[in-house]
Amino acid sequence: MLFPPATIDAIAEGRVTLAFRRWERPRVKPGSMIRNARGVVEIVSVEEVDSISAADARAAGFDDAEKLRALVDKKRGRTGADGTTRLFRVGVRFGGEDPRRALRASADLAADELDSLRKRLDRMDAAADEPWTRTYLRLIAAHPEVVSTELAAAAGIDRPAFKLRVRRLKNLGLTESLEVGYRISPRGSAFLDADP
C-alpha cells in the first residue's frame, strides 16, 4: 500500500486517519507497518464498506466524498474473476520515524553485528543463481546517484528485479534511496571495509 508524500505528512500530523482502496481482497492487515522515506505508517484497521461518507472523506484528507470516490475508482486495484473490486476503509496512524534511518547511520559495527550481516548476505546470495549482494553494494558505492536503469544494466539484470534486491539491502541499512538512484550508507561502507 503506497501513500503520496503529502498524505504521509498529513498522517504524521494526525490530519489523515483513513485511506480507501478498491481491492479484490485486503492487501494489508491490522498491525502492518509500511515503511517509507518519511517514516512508518501503521495499519490500524481494515474493513469492507459499501460507501464513503462525508466524515470518512474528511478523515481521509478530502473535502468532498465524491472526489475521493472518483480517485479510489480511478486507482482500482486488481479485479476479481468477475471484473469487480471491493471497497475497503483502512485506518492509519503514524508509527514514527523509519528505523532504517538510524540503522543506516550506525557505522560502528561490533564483531557479532558484522558476523550477522555476513550470514544474512550469504543466505541472500545462496538463494539466487549467483552471489550478488557484495557486487551490488560495490556498484552502488562506486556509482552514487545513478539512475537504477543504468545500474541494473551494469549488473546484468532487469530493473524491477534489481530494485527489489536493492530494497533488501536497504532494509538492512546498507543502502539508501535518493531522488535519483542510491548511495551506500555509512553502515554499508563500514561493512564493505570490514568484509574480506
MDTraj code that builds the backbone (N, CA, C; nanometers):
import mdtraj as md
import numpy as np

residues = "MET LEU PHE PRO PRO ALA THR ILE ASP ALA ILE ALA GLU GLY ARG VAL THR LEU ALA PHE ARG ARG TRP GLU ARG PRO ARG VAL LYS PRO GLY SER MET ILE ARG ASN ALA ARG GLY VAL VAL GLU ILE VAL SER VAL GLU GLU VAL ASP SER ILE SER ALA ALA ASP ALA ARG ALA ALA GLY PHE ASP ASP ALA GLU LYS LEU ARG ALA LEU VAL ASP LYS LYS ARG GLY ARG THR GLY ALA ASP GLY THR THR ARG LEU PHE ARG VAL GLY VAL ARG PHE GLY GLY GLU ASP PRO ARG ARG ALA LEU ARG ALA SER ALA ASP LEU ALA ALA ASP GLU LEU ASP SER LEU ARG LYS ARG LEU ASP ARG MET ASP ALA ALA ALA ASP GLU PRO TRP THR ARG THR TYR LEU ARG LEU ILE ALA ALA HIS PRO GLU VAL VAL SER THR GLU LEU ALA ALA ALA ALA GLY ILE ASP ARG PRO ALA PHE LYS LEU ARG VAL ARG ARG LEU LYS ASN LEU GLY LEU THR GLU SER LEU GLU VAL GLY TYR ARG ILE SER PRO ARG GLY SER ALA PHE LEU ASP ALA ASP PRO".split()
xyz = np.array([
    [0.0859, -0.1168, 0.0000],
    [0.0000, 0.0000, 0.0000],
    [0.0900, 0.1223, 0.0000],
    [0.0756, 0.2064, -0.1005],
    [0.1584, 0.3248, -0.1136],
    [0.0800, 0.4499, -0.0787],
    [0.1500, 0.5490, -0.0254],
    [0.0907, 0.6774, 0.0066],
    [0.1771, 0.7873, -0.0543],
    [0.1158, 0.8915, -0.1119],
    [0.1944, 1.0055, -0.1591],
    [0.2602, 1.0755, -0.0396],
    [0.3751, 1.1414, -0.0610],
    [0.4432, 1.2092, 0.0499],
    [0.3535, 1.3052, 0.1273],
    [0.2695, 1.3825, 0.0578],
    [0.1825, 1.4778, 0.1277],
    [0.0849, 1.4056, 0.2202],
    [0.0378, 1.2883, 0.1798],
    [-0.0544, 1.2111, 0.2637],
    [0.0187, 1.1583, 0.3865],
    [0.1420, 1.1139, 0.3676],
    [0.2198, 1.0645, 0.4820],
    [0.2420, 1.1773, 0.5826],
    [0.2724, 1.2963, 0.5320],
    [0.2892, 1.4112, 0.6219],
    [0.1598, 1.4387, 0.6981],
    [0.0454, 1.4298, 0.6290],
    [-0.0842, 1.4530, 0.6940],
    [-0.1144, 1.3440, 0.7971],
    [-0.0750, 1.2206, 0.7700],
    [-0.0917, 1.1118, 0.8675],
    [-0.0052, 1.1405, 0.9902],
    [0.1180, 1.1836, 0.9665],
    [0.2092, 1.2142, 1.0772],
    [0.1553, 1.3274, 1.1640],
    [0.0873, 1.4233, 1.1013],
    [0.0300, 1.5362, 1.1754],
    [-0.1060, 1.5022, 1.2372],
    [-0.1598, 1.3832, 1.2083],
    [-0.2893, 1.3415, 1.2627],
    [-0.4084, 1.3964, 1.1865],
    [-0.3846, 1.4624, 1.0731],
    [-0.4956, 1.5176, 0.9938],
    [-0.5627, 1.4115, 0.9074],
    [-0.4921, 1.3030, 0.8768],
    [-0.5485, 1.1924, 0.7991],
    [-0.5416, 1.0662, 0.8834],
    [-0.6575, 1.0007, 0.8995],
    [-0.6646, 0.8782, 0.9793],
    [-0.7271, 0.7625, 0.9026],
    [-0.7723, 0.7900, 0.7796],
    [-0.8335, 0.6863, 0.6963],
    [-0.7783, 0.6906, 0.5547],
    [-0.7795, 0.5756, 0.4913],
    [-0.7491, 0.5648, 0.3481],
    [-0.8504, 0.4683, 0.2896],
    [-0.8774, 0.4815, 0.1627],
    [-0.9721, 0.3926, 0.0951],
    [-0.9045, 0.3306, -0.0255],
    [-0.9296, 0.2026, -0.0460],
    [-0.8741, 0.1318, -0.1611],
    [-0.9788, 0.0350, -0.2145],
    [-0.9720, 0.0099, -0.3450],
    [-1.0528, -0.0953, -0.4074],
    [-0.9591, -0.2114, -0.4372],
    [-0.9894, -0.3257, -0.3798],
    [-0.9108, -0.4465, -0.3980],
    [-1.0048, -0.5646, -0.4177],
    [-0.9507, -0.6695, -0.4732],
    [-1.0240, -0.7951, -0.4800],
    [-1.0367, -0.8534, -0.3385],
    [-0.9290, -0.8412, -0.2624],
    [-0.9255, -0.8830, -0.1216],
    [-0.8257, -0.7912, -0.0500],
    [-0.8328, -0.7791, 0.0819],
    [-0.7429, -0.6871, 0.1533],
    [-0.5959, -0.7180, 0.1247],
    [-0.5180, -0.6133, 0.1040],
    [-0.3746, -0.6296, 0.0787],
    [-0.2906, -0.5963, 0.2004],
    [-0.3552, -0.5475, 0.3053],
    [-0.2879, -0.5197, 0.4317],
    [-0.3755, -0.5727, 0.5435],
    [-0.3184, -0.5822, 0.6618],
    [-0.3968, -0.6259, 0.7769],
    [-0.3608, -0.5393, 0.8965],
    [-0.4499, -0.5302, 0.9940],
    [-0.4197, -0.4501, 1.1122],
    [-0.2873, -0.4936, 1.1747],
    [-0.2084, -0.3951, 1.2124],
    [-0.0765, -0.4218, 1.2700],
    [0.0358, -0.4132, 1.1680],
    [0.0015, -0.4136, 1.0382],
    [0.1049, -0.3994, 0.9352],
    [0.1719, -0.2641, 0.9485],
    [0.3012, -0.2603, 0.9206],
    [0.3777, -0.1361, 0.9239],
    [0.4328, -0.1124, 0.7840],
    [0.4051, 0.0043, 0.7293],
    [0.4509, 0.0382, 0.5948],
    [0.5598, 0.1432, 0.6087],
    [0.6836, 0.1029, 0.5735],
    [0.7969, 0.1944, 0.5844],
    [0.8113, 0.2747, 0.4563],
    [0.8507, 0.3979, 0.4729],
    [0.8764, 0.4854, 0.3597],
    [0.9780, 0.5896, 0.4036],
    [1.0197, 0.6736, 0.3115],
    [1.1245, 0.7710, 0.3415],
    [1.0858, 0.8685, 0.4514],
    [0.9579, 0.8933, 0.4714],
    [0.9146, 0.9901, 0.5709],
    [0.8879, 0.9265, 0.7079],
    [0.8783, 0.7979, 0.7154],
    [0.8527, 0.7318, 0.8418],
    [0.7766, 0.6028, 0.8231],
    [0.7030, 0.5640, 0.9255],
    [0.6288, 0.4381, 0.9241],
    [0.4801, 0.4688, 0.9388],
    [0.3996, 0.4110, 0.8507],
    [0.2544, 0.4218, 0.8621],
    [0.2048, 0.2869, 0.9140],
    [0.1309, 0.2913, 1.0241],
    [0.0749, 0.1693, 1.0833],
    [-0.0694, 0.1520, 1.0374],
    [-0.1033, 0.0298, 0.9987],
    [-0.2413, -0.0029, 0.9621],
    [-0.3142, -0.0407, 1.0907],
    [-0.4186, 0.0352, 1.1232],
    [-0.4925, 0.0168, 1.2471],
    [-0.6123, -0.0749, 1.2267],
    [-0.6794, -0.0592, 1.1126],
    [-0.7988, -0.1393, 1.0865],
    [-0.8189, -0.1527, 0.9361],
    [-0.8896, -0.2580, 0.8969],
    [-0.9251, -0.2804, 0.7564],
    [-1.0656, -0.3385, 0.7564],
    [-1.1575, -0.2683, 0.6907],
    [-1.2934, -0.3224, 0.6825],
    [-1.3556, -0.2906, 0.5476],
    [-1.4315, -0.3861, 0.4988],
    [-1.5027, -0.3663, 0.3730],
    [-1.6242, -0.2783, 0.3996],
    [-1.6457, -0.1800, 0.3111],
    [-1.7588, -0.0888, 0.3248],
    [-1.8308, -0.0768, 0.1906],
    [-1.9543, -0.0265, 0.1968],
    [-2.0335, -0.0079, 0.0743],
    [-2.0189, 0.1314, 0.0155],
    [-1.9850, 0.2282, 0.1027],
    [-1.9802, 0.3664, 0.0550],
    [-1.8805, 0.4464, 0.1379],
    [-1.8600, 0.5715, 0.0953],
    [-1.7720, 0.6641, 0.1661],
    [-1.8574, 0.7822, 0.2112],
    [-1.8614, 0.8039, 0.3421],
    [-1.9403, 0.9151, 0.3953],
    [-1.8598, 1.0452, 0.3882],
    [-1.9278, 1.1562, 0.4111],
    [-1.8597, 1.2860, 0.4140],
    [-1.7562, 1.2891, 0.5269],
    [-1.7910, 1.2306, 0.6421],
    [-1.6969, 1.2266, 0.7549],
    [-1.5753, 1.1403, 0.7207],
    [-1.5988, 1.0278, 0.6531],
    [-1.4883, 0.9423, 0.6093],
    [-1.3959, 1.0193, 0.5149],
    [-1.4552, 1.0927, 0.4219],
    [-1.3766, 1.1692, 0.3250],
    [-1.2881, 1.2710, 0.3972],
    [-1.3443, 1.3409, 0.4955],
    [-1.2652, 1.4389, 0.5713],
    [-1.1510, 1.3691, 0.6458],
    [-1.1785, 1.2522, 0.7045],
    [-1.0745, 1.1775, 0.7763],
    [-0.9660, 1.1257, 0.6815],
    [-0.9998, 1.1162, 0.5520],
    [-0.9029, 1.0736, 0.4511],
    [-0.8332, 1.1933, 0.3844],
    [-0.8658, 1.3152, 0.4312],
    [-0.7999, 1.4339, 0.3794],
    [-0.8691, 1.4987, 0.2607],
    [-0.9960, 1.4663, 0.2383],
    [-1.0715, 1.5217, 0.1262],
    [-1.1881, 1.6052, 0.1773],
    [-1.2185, 1.7122, 0.1060],
    [-1.3327, 1.7961, 0.1418],
    [-1.4635, 1.7361, 0.0934],
    [-1.4532, 1.6502, -0.0075],
    [-1.5727, 1.6021, -0.0773],
    [-1.5641, 1.4511, -0.0989],
    [-1.6689, 1.3795, -0.0573],
    [-1.6708, 1.2336, -0.0730],
    [-1.6705, 1.1919, -0.2196],
    [-1.7327, 1.2693, -0.3051],
    [-1.7364, 1.2362, -0.4490],
    [-1.5968, 1.2380, -0.5096],
    [-1.5169, 1.3373, -0.4728],
    [-1.3792, 1.3463, -0.5254],
    [-1.2975, 1.2254, -0.4788],
    [-1.3136, 1.1872, -0.3535],
    [-1.2425, 1.0708, -0.3019],
    [-1.2880, 0.9443, -0.3733],
    [-1.4196, 0.9274, -0.3911],
    [-1.4718, 0.8094, -0.4631],
    [-1.4146, 0.8029, -0.6036],
    [-1.4102, 0.9155, -0.6721],
    [-1.3577, 0.9196, -0.8094],
    [-1.2111, 0.8783, -0.8125],
    [-1.1325, 0.9267, -0.7152],
    [-0.9912, 0.8901, -0.7100],
    [-0.9736, 0.7412, -0.6800],
    [-1.0483, 0.6915, -0.5842],
    [-1.0397, 0.5495, -0.5478],
    [-1.0802, 0.4623, -0.6664],
    [-1.1848, 0.5001, -0.7363],
    [-1.2294, 0.4219, -0.8519],
    [-1.1278, 0.4272, -0.9658],
    [-1.0615, 0.5411, -0.9804],
    [-0.9595, 0.5564, -1.0858],
    [-0.8385, 0.4675, -1.0579],
    [-0.8019, 0.4537, -0.9301],
    [-0.6850, 0.3753, -0.8917],
    [-0.7240, 0.2334, -0.8525],
    [-0.8253, 0.1828, -0.9136],
    [-0.8778, 0.0493, -0.8839],
    [-0.7649, -0.0541, -0.8880],
    [-0.7620, -0.1409, -0.7885],
    [-0.6616, -0.2471, -0.7829],
    [-0.6977, -0.3633, -0.8740],
    [-0.6299, -0.4739, -0.8552],
    [-0.6565, -0.5948, -0.9335],
    [-0.8007, -0.6384, -0.9132],
    [-0.8684, -0.6682, -1.0221],
    [-1.0088, -0.7087, -1.0136],
    [-1.0214, -0.8585, -0.9946],
    [-1.1373, -0.8975, -0.9442],
    [-1.1673, -1.0391, -0.9268],
    [-1.2029, -1.1041, -1.0594],
    [-1.2341, -1.2311, -1.0545],
    [-1.2684, -1.3062, -1.1760],
    [-1.3889, -1.2454, -1.2467],
    [-1.4774, -1.1839, -1.1704],
    [-1.5960, -1.1237, -1.2309],
    [-1.5728, -0.9786, -1.2735],
    [-1.4466, -0.9307, -1.2624],
    [-1.4141, -0.7947, -1.3062],
    [-1.4450, -0.6867, -1.2047],
    [-1.4760, -0.7247, -1.0813],
    [-1.5113, -0.6258, -0.9798],
    [-1.4054, -0.6200, -0.8698],
    [-1.4123, -0.5122, -0.7951],
    [-1.3303, -0.4989, -0.6751],
    [-1.4210, -0.4577, -0.5612],
    [-1.3695, -0.4733, -0.4398],
    [-1.4454, -0.4362, -0.3210],
    [-1.3824, -0.3111, -0.2612],
    [-1.4616, -0.2308, -0.1935],
    [-1.4156, -0.1069, -0.1323],
    [-1.3760, -0.1338, 0.0131],
    [-1.2559, -0.0899, 0.0498],
    [-1.2063, -0.1091, 0.1863],
    [-1.1700, 0.0249, 0.2490],
    [-1.2114, 0.0404, 0.3764],
    [-1.1727, 0.1556, 0.4580],
    [-1.0574, 0.1085, 0.5462],
    [-0.9463, 0.1803, 0.5389],
    [-0.8244, 0.1411, 0.6097],
    [-0.7899, 0.2495, 0.7110],
    [-0.7903, 0.2127, 0.8380],
    [-0.7495, 0.3055, 0.9430],
    [-0.5981, 0.3120, 0.9495],
    [-0.5434, 0.4333, 0.9569],
    [-0.3978, 0.4510, 0.9568],
    [-0.3561, 0.5472, 1.0673],
    [-0.2320, 0.5322, 1.1120],
    [-0.1719, 0.6288, 1.2035],
    [-0.0207, 0.6256, 1.1830],
    [0.0434, 0.7327, 1.2246],
    [0.1881, 0.7433, 1.2092],
    [0.2556, 0.6589, 1.3161],
    [0.3476, 0.5739, 1.2730],
    [0.4166, 0.4846, 1.3649],
    [0.5549, 0.5308, 1.4027],
    [0.5942, 0.6515, 1.3616],
    [0.7249, 0.7046, 1.3997],
    [0.8230, 0.7095, 1.2832],
    [0.9428, 0.7481, 1.3169],
    [1.0496, 0.7591, 1.2180],
    [1.0822, 0.6221, 1.1598],
    [1.1309, 0.6232, 1.0375],
    [1.1743, 0.5000, 0.9725],
    [1.2965, 0.4467, 1.0473],
    [1.2882, 0.3266, 1.1059],
    [1.4015, 0.2744, 1.1832],
    [1.5252, 0.2502, 1.0973],
    [1.5060, 0.2408, 0.9647],
    [1.6213, 0.2204, 0.8773],
    [1.7115, 0.3429, 0.8753],
    [1.6557, 0.4595, 0.9063],
    [1.7353, 0.5827, 0.9076],
    [1.8464, 0.5725, 1.0115],
    [1.8119, 0.5345, 1.1330],
    [1.9126, 0.5191, 1.2386],
    [2.0056, 0.4022, 1.2074],
    [1.9493, 0.2952, 1.1514],
    [2.0301, 0.1791, 1.1165],
    [2.1370, 0.2151, 1.0140],
    [2.0991, 0.2922, 0.9111],
    [2.1949, 0.3338, 0.8070],
    [2.3117, 0.4112, 0.8653],
    [2.2856, 0.4905, 0.9675],
    [2.3887, 0.5763, 1.0260],
    [2.4814, 0.5011, 1.1198],
    [2.4429, 0.3809, 1.1614],
    [2.5236, 0.3069, 1.2599],
    [2.6405, 0.2359, 1.1909],
    [2.7505, 0.3092, 1.1808],
    [2.8687, 0.2574, 1.1100],
    [2.9667, 0.1878, 1.2030],
    [2.9420, 0.1923, 1.3318],
    [3.0316, 0.1301, 1.4284],
    [2.9862, -0.0145, 1.4505],
    [3.0294, -0.1045, 1.3609],
    [2.9807, -0.2430, 1.3633],
    [3.0626, -0.3289, 1.4597],
    [2.9947, -0.3837, 1.5591],
    [3.0590, -0.4785, 1.6505],
    [3.0807, -0.6099, 1.5762],
    [3.1695, -0.6932, 1.6272],
    [3.2045, -0.8195, 1.5605],
    [3.0816, -0.9081, 1.5397],
    [2.9932, -0.9167, 1.6399],
    [2.8750, -1.0026, 1.6252],
    [2.7769, -0.9457, 1.5224],
    [2.7668, -0.8132, 1.5151],
    [2.6795, -0.7498, 1.4167],
    [2.7341, -0.7711, 1.2751],
    [2.8643, -0.7580, 1.2611],
    [2.9292, -0.7818, 1.1326],
    [2.9090, -0.9268, 1.0889],
    [2.9245, -1.0179, 1.1818],
    [2.9051, -1.1598, 1.1516],
    [2.7602, -1.1878, 1.1114],
    [2.6657, -1.1251, 1.1797],
    [2.5248, -1.1426, 1.1480],
    [2.4925, -1.0900, 1.0073],
    [2.5477, -0.9738, 0.9731],
    [2.5284, -0.9192, 0.8386],
    [2.5864, -1.0111, 0.7319],
    [2.7062, -1.0618, 0.7570],
    [2.7688, -1.1540, 0.6604],
    [2.6796, -1.2762, 0.6375],
    [2.6274, -1.3317, 0.7451],
    [2.5418, -1.4503, 0.7326],
    [2.4136, -1.4185, 0.6562],
    [2.3542, -1.3020, 0.6831],
    [2.2319, -1.2625, 0.6112],
    [2.2589, -1.2490, 0.4618],
    [2.3682, -1.1799, 0.4282],
    [2.4015, -1.1607, 0.2874],
    [2.4385, -1.2933, 0.2208],
    [2.5070, -1.3793, 0.2929],
    [2.5413, -1.5115, 0.2378],
    [2.4146, -1.5915, 0.2072],
    [2.3144, -1.5831, 0.2948],
    [2.1875, -1.6533, 0.2695],
    [2.1163, -1.5949, 0.1474],
    [2.1202, -1.4633, 0.1340],
    [2.0581, -1.3987, 0.0179],
    [2.1291, -1.4422, -0.1105],
    [2.2608, -1.4509, -0.1051],
    [2.3382, -1.4960, -0.2213],
    [2.3070, -1.6417, -0.2549],
    [2.2984, -1.7252, -0.1520],
    [2.2745, -1.8681, -0.1737],
    [2.1371, -1.8939, -0.2358],
    [2.0405, -1.8051, -0.2103],
    [1.9060, -1.8222, -0.2642],
    [1.8955, -1.7775, -0.4101],
    [1.9995, -1.7148, -0.4626],
    [1.9984, -1.6649, -0.6001],
    [2.0824, -1.7557, -0.6897],
    [2.0748, -1.7301, -0.8196],
    [2.1535, -1.8081, -0.9156],
    [2.3028, -1.7869, -0.8976],
    [2.3401, -1.6664, -0.8531],
    [2.4805, -1.6337, -0.8300],
    [2.4891, -1.5290, -0.7203],
    [2.6036, -1.5195, -0.6535],
    [2.6184, -1.4181, -0.5491],
    [2.6005, -1.2775, -0.6073],
    [2.5270, -1.1939, -0.5374],
    [2.5012, -1.0597, -0.5880],
    [2.5155, -0.9494, -0.4840],
    [2.5038, -0.9812, -0.3560],
    [2.4922, -0.8771, -0.2549],
    [2.6138, -0.7843, -0.2496],
    [2.7332, -0.8406, -0.2417],
    [2.8536, -0.7556, -0.2346],
    [2.8754, -0.6819, -0.3666],
    [2.8425, -0.7472, -0.4775],
    [2.8561, -0.6831, -0.6090],
    [2.7686, -0.5591, -0.6163],
    [2.6442, -0.5700, -0.5710],
    [2.5528, -0.4561, -0.5744],
    [2.5999, -0.3457, -0.4805],
    [2.6467, -0.3839, -0.3619],
    [2.6968, -0.2831, -0.2680],
    [2.8138, -0.2058, -0.3285],
    [2.9056, -0.2770, -0.3897],
    [3.0213, -0.2098, -0.4517],
    [2.9785, -0.1243, -0.5712],
    [2.8822, -0.1746, -0.6486],
    [2.8321, -0.0995, -0.7634],
    [2.7683, 0.0319, -0.7183],
    [2.6872, 0.0263, -0.6147],
    [2.6213, 0.1468, -0.5634],
    [2.7237, 0.2408, -0.5006],
    [2.8220, 0.1854, -0.4298],
    [2.9260, 0.2693, -0.3688],
    [3.0057, 0.3429, -0.4767],
    [3.0312, 0.2767, -0.5872],
    [3.1095, 0.3369, -0.6950],
    [3.0286, 0.4320, -0.7829],
    [2.8952, 0.4170, -0.7807],
    [2.8093, 0.4974, -0.8691],
    [2.6889, 0.5546, -0.7945],
    [2.7141, 0.6445, -0.6980],
    [2.6005, 0.7046, -0.6274],
    [2.5218, 0.7962, -0.7207],
    [2.3930, 0.8074, -0.6922],
    [2.3033, 0.8970, -0.7660],
    [2.2935, 0.8633, -0.9152],
    [2.3161, 0.7373, -0.9507],
    [2.2994, 0.6924, -1.0889],
    [2.1642, 0.6234, -1.0990],
    [2.0896, 0.6554, -1.2022],
    [1.9551, 0.6022, -1.2192],
    [1.9581, 0.4487, -1.2187],
    [1.8565, 0.3886, -1.1594],
    [1.8530, 0.2427, -1.1415],
    [1.8565, 0.1665, -1.2741],
    [1.8061, 0.2266, -1.3805],
    [1.8093, 0.1605, -1.5114],
    [1.9526, 0.1315, -1.5536],
    [2.0415, 0.2287, -1.5319],
    [2.1828, 0.2102, -1.5680],
    [2.2517, 0.1107, -1.4757],
    [2.2209, 0.1191, -1.3470],
    [2.2811, 0.0243, -1.2528],
    [2.2355, -0.1188, -1.2818],
    [2.1076, -0.1345, -1.3131],
    [2.0552, -0.2676, -1.3456],
    [2.1255, -0.3238, -1.4685],
    [2.1446, -0.2410, -1.5691],
    [2.2142, -0.2859, -1.6907],
    [2.3572, -0.3264, -1.6579],
    [2.4239, -0.2488, -1.5728],
    [2.5609, -0.2822, -1.5335],
    [2.5662, -0.4138, -1.4559],
    [2.4604, -0.4420, -1.3802],
    [2.4540, -0.5669, -1.3034],
    [2.4048, -0.6840, -1.3876],
    [2.3565, -0.6543, -1.5095],
    [2.3092, -0.7603, -1.5979],
    [2.1749, -0.8190, -1.5578],
    [2.0862, -0.7353, -1.5059],
    [1.9559, -0.7819, -1.4585],
    [1.8514, -0.6771, -1.4951],
    [1.7248, -0.7171, -1.5046],
    [1.6230, -0.6175, -1.5394],
    [1.5974, -0.5257, -1.4197],
    [1.5467, -0.4073, -1.4491],
    [1.5312, -0.3030, -1.3488],
    [1.4417, -0.3437, -1.2316],
    [1.3226, -0.4024, -1.2541],
    [1.2394, -0.4396, -1.1381],
    [1.3091, -0.5377, -1.0426],
    [1.3780, -0.6368, -1.0983],
    [1.4485, -0.7336, -1.0131],
    [1.5633, -0.6663, -0.9389],
    [1.6328, -0.5763, -1.0067],
    [1.7423, -0.5020, -0.9437],
    [1.6898, -0.4200, -0.8256],
    [1.5811, -0.3458, -0.8491],
    [1.5251, -0.2612, -0.7438],
    [1.4775, -0.3438, -0.6244],
    [1.4204, -0.4592, -0.6513],
    [1.3759, -0.5465, -0.5425],
    [1.4941, -0.5919, -0.4570],
    [1.6030, -0.6278, -0.5225],
    [1.7220, -0.6697, -0.4480],
    [1.7806, -0.5540, -0.3676],
    [1.7875, -0.4370, -0.4283],
    [1.8427, -0.3217, -0.3566],
    [1.7555, -0.2876, -0.2358],
    [1.6245, -0.3056, -0.2487],
    [1.5355, -0.2813, -0.1353],
    [1.5727, -0.3740, -0.0185],
    [1.6124, -0.4949, -0.0480],
    [1.6526, -0.5880, 0.0584],
    [1.7793, -0.5376, 0.1287],
    [1.8721, -0.4810, 0.0520],
    [1.9933, -0.4228, 0.1117],
    [1.9569, -0.2993, 0.1944],
    [1.8621, -0.2220, 0.1450],
    [1.8150, -0.1019, 0.2143],
    [1.7526, -0.1391, 0.3483],
    [1.6766, -0.2490, 0.3510],
    [1.6128, -0.2934, 0.4754],
    [1.7147, -0.3337, 0.5812],
    [1.8360, -0.3671, 0.5381],
    [1.9441, -0.3989, 0.6316],
    [2.0242, -0.2747, 0.6696],
    [1.9854, -0.1595, 0.6152],
    [2.0544, -0.0348, 0.6459],
    [2.1834, -0.0141, 0.5691],
    [2.2037, -0.0902, 0.4621],
    [2.3313, -0.0836, 0.3892],
    [2.3300, 0.0174, 0.2747],
    [2.2122, 0.0511, 0.2242],
    [2.2000, 0.1493, 0.1164],
    [2.0849, 0.2433, 0.1500],
    [2.0770, 0.3519, 0.0762],
    [1.9600, 0.4383, 0.0884],
    [1.9210, 0.4902, -0.0478],
    [1.7915, 0.5064, -0.0664],
    [1.7373, 0.5575, -0.1923],
    [1.7473, 0.7087, -0.1945],
    [1.7749, 0.7607, -0.3131],
    [1.7815, 0.9045, -0.3344],
    [1.6745, 0.9438, -0.4355],
    [1.6609, 1.0721, -0.4628],
    [1.5666, 1.1152, -0.5669],
    [1.5992, 1.0446, -0.6982],
    [1.7271, 1.0349, -0.7282],
    [1.7740, 0.9583, -0.8442],
    [1.8775, 0.8601, -0.7934],
    [1.8528, 0.7329, -0.8111],
    [1.9496, 0.6304, -0.7741],
    [1.9593, 0.6048, -0.6248],
    [2.0776, 0.5608, -0.5849],
    [2.1026, 0.5194, -0.4473],
    [2.2395, 0.5695, -0.4039],
    [2.2698, 0.5482, -0.2765],
    [2.4061, 0.5641, -0.2279],
    [2.4285, 0.4616, -0.1182],
    [2.5525, 0.4310, -0.0958],
    [2.5884, 0.3398, 0.0116],
    [2.5745, 0.4182, 0.1426],
    [2.5254, 0.3547, 0.2446],
    [2.5096, 0.4222, 0.3739],
    [2.6402, 0.4122, 0.4519],
    [2.6551, 0.4891, 0.5592],
    [2.7726, 0.4721, 0.6448],
    [2.7859, 0.3275, 0.6950],
    [2.6733, 0.2656, 0.7266],
    [2.6753, 0.1248, 0.7695],
    [2.7242, 0.0343, 0.6552],
    [2.6753, 0.0607, 0.5333],
    [2.7183, -0.0173, 0.4178],
    [2.8660, -0.0007, 0.3899],
    [2.9181, 0.1222, 0.4021],
    [3.0610, 0.1466, 0.3827],
    [3.1440, 0.0727, 0.4866],
    [3.0974, 0.0785, 0.6124],
    [3.1706, 0.0090, 0.7189],
    [3.1709, -0.1415, 0.6933],
    [3.0581, -0.1934, 0.6448],
    [3.0533, -0.3369, 0.6145],
    [3.1514, -0.3725, 0.5033],
    [3.1507, -0.2953, 0.3952],
    [3.2420, -0.3247, 0.2835],
    [3.3876, -0.3152, 0.3274],
    [3.4195, -0.2189, 0.4130],
    [3.5563, -0.2043, 0.4617],
    [3.5996, -0.3250, 0.5449],
    [3.5045, -0.3848, 0.6166],
    [3.5375, -0.4966, 0.7063],
    [3.5207, -0.6325, 0.6400],
    [3.4504, -0.6390, 0.5269],
    [3.4230, -0.7674, 0.4612],
    [3.5402, -0.8029, 0.3697],
    [3.5976, -0.9199, 0.3865],
    [3.7148, -0.9567, 0.3053],
    [3.6812, -0.9739, 0.1580],
])
top = md.Topology()
chain = top.add_chain()
for i, resn in enumerate(residues, 1):
    res = top.add_residue(resn, chain, resSeq=i)
    for name in ("N", "CA", "C"):
        top.add_atom(name, md.element.get_by_symbol(name[0]), res)
traj = md.Trajectory(xyz[None], top)
